Amino acid sequence: MSTNQKRYRTQWAAQFYAASELTRRDYVVSFTLGNSPVFDLVVVSPNGKKFMVDVKGLSSKNFWLVREREPQDDLFYILVYLPPDLQPPQTFILASRELMNAITRLKEQTLQAGKKWADSGAGINWGTALNFENQWKSLPS
């Protein structure tokens, strides 16, 4: 399987997993099914609040690539780790502002350590994501 095929499969599996977990928690979920530059899911909370979710999938404990952008109050990120041995996925839920702040902190730490920060390599590392594991309650209710 090519790298692109694996990436495509991982991303689709992550999106469907996030959607199923949201649905189990009484959210209404719609897929954007296109090349939306900002989000993958449109979600309505059990109390009727509409928001968007950008899903990022990984199949190895690696760096989560996320484009830096201005935080949006109605945008959340669900990072899904899909272990290669079919173990249960892990999820990490962050508000847009939380993720952008984490990216900024990591970038500052990297530059202060005298290392190079690739402009196209924005995102967060695995250890940072662990702070947000299973934070479903951070989503609008």
C-alpha positions in Angstrom: 0.0 0.0 0.0 1.4 3.4 -0.9 1.9 6.2 1.6 -1.0 8.2 0.0 -3.3 5.2 0.2 -2.5 4.7 3.8 -3.0 8.4 4.6 -6.3 8.4 2.8 -7.5 5.3 4.6 -6.4 6.6 8.0 -8.1 10.0 7.5 -11.4 8.4 6.4 -11.4 6.0 9.3 -10.6 8.8 11.7 -13.5 10.9 10.4 -16.0 8.0 10.6 -14.7 7.1 14.1 -15.1 10.7 15.3 -18.6 11.0 13.8 -19.7 7.7 15.4 -18.4 8.8 18.8 -20.2 12.1 18.5 -23.4 10.4 17.5 -23.2 8.0 20.5 -23.1 11.1 22.6 -26.4 12.5 21.1 -24.8 14.9 18.6 -26.1 15.2 15.1 -23.3 15.0 12.6 -23.0 15.8 8.9 -19.9 15.2 6.7 -18.7 18.0 4.5 -17.6 15.4 1.8 -15.4 17.8 0.0 -12.1 19.6 0.2 -13.2 22.0 2.9 -10.1 23.9 3.9 -11.2 24.3 7.6 -13.4 21.4 8.8 -14.7 17.9 8.1 -17.9 17.7 10.1 -20.8 20.0 10.9 -22.2 19.1 14.3 -25.2 20.1 16.3 -25.1 19.5 20.0 -27.8 17.9 22.1 -28.9 21.4 23.1 -29.0 22.7 19.5 -25.6 24.5 19.3 -24.0 24.3 15.9 -20.2 23.9 15.5 -17.6 22.5 13.2 -15.0 19.8 13.7 -11.7 19.3 11.9 -10.6 15.7 12.2 -7.0 14.6 12.0 -6.0 11.0 11.9 -2.7 9.3 12.6 -1.7 5.6 12.4 1.6 6.1 14.3 2.4 8.1 17.4 3.8 11.0 15.6 3.5 14.7 15.1 -0.1 16.0 14.4 0.1 18.3 11.3 -2.3 21.1 11.7 -2.3 24.4 9.8 -1.9 27.5 11.9 -4.9 29.8 11.6 -6.8 32.3 13.7 -8.8 30.6 16.4 -12.6 30.3 15.9 -15.0 29.9 18.8 -17.2 27.4 16.8 -14.3 25.2 15.6 -13.0 22.1 17.4 -10.4 19.5 16.6 -10.7 15.8 17.2 -7.4 14.1 16.8 -7.8 10.3 16.3 -4.9 7.8 16.7 -5.7 4.5 14.9 -3.2 1.9 16.1 -2.0 -0.3 13.3 -2.8 -3.5 15.2 -6.6 -2.8 15.3 -6.5 -1.8 19.0 -9.2 0.7 20.1 -8.5 4.2 18.7 -7.5 7.1 21.0 -9.2 10.5 20.7 -7.9 13.9 21.7 -10.4 16.9 21.7 -9.3 20.5 21.6 -11.0 23.8 21.0 -9.5 25.8 18.2 -7.9 28.3 20.6 -6.4 25.5 22.7 -4.8 23.9 19.7 -3.5 27.2 18.2 -2.0 28.1 21.6 -0.3 24.7 21.9 1.2 25.2 18.4 2.5 28.6 19.4 4.1 27.3 22.6 5.7 24.4 20.8 7.0 26.7 18.1 8.5 29.1 20.7 10.1 26.2 22.6 11.6 24.8 19.4 13.1 28.1 18.3 14.4 28.8 21.8 16.2 25.5 21.7 17.9 26.7 18.6 16.1 24.2 16.3 14.5 25.0 13.0 10.7 25.3 12.7 9.4 24.4 9.3 6.7 26.9 8.2 4.7 24.1 6.6 5.2 21.8 9.7 2.8 23.5 12.1 1.1 21.2 14.6 1.7 19.5 18.0 3.6 16.5 19.2 2.2 13.4 20.7 3.0 14.4 24.3 1.1 17.6 24.0 -2.0 15.8 22.6 -2.0 13.4 25.6 -3.2 16.4 27.7 -6.5 16.4 25.8 -7.3 12.7 25.6 -11.0 11.9 25.8 -12.0 15.5 26.5 -15.5 15.1 25.1 -16.9 17.4 27.7 -15.0 20.3 26.2 -17.4 20.2 23.2 -20.5 22.4 23.2 -23.4 20.7 25.0 
